[in-house]
Amino acid sequence: MRTLVESLKRLYAKGKVTKEKLLTMVQEGTITEAEYNYITGEVYNG
């Protein structure tokens, strides 16, 4: 995985990044749906 995604996963686990922020990042194209799934452990329902 990309460094950005690994960092986001750690921040998400610590509660420093919200699902809403990650959803926005998918919509903006910063991360992919698969990366969202990896970070949150949930299926993207955009």
Stockholm file with secondary structure:
# STOCKHOLM 1.0

chainA/1-46         MRTLVESLKRLYAKGKVTKEKLLTMVQEGTITEAEYNYITGEVYNG
#=GR chainA/1-46 SS CCHHHHHHHHHHHTTSSCHHHHHHHHHHTSSCHHHHHHHHSSCCCC
#=GC SS_cons        CCHHHHHHHHHHHTTSSCHHHHHHHHHHTSSCHHHHHHHHSSCCCC
//
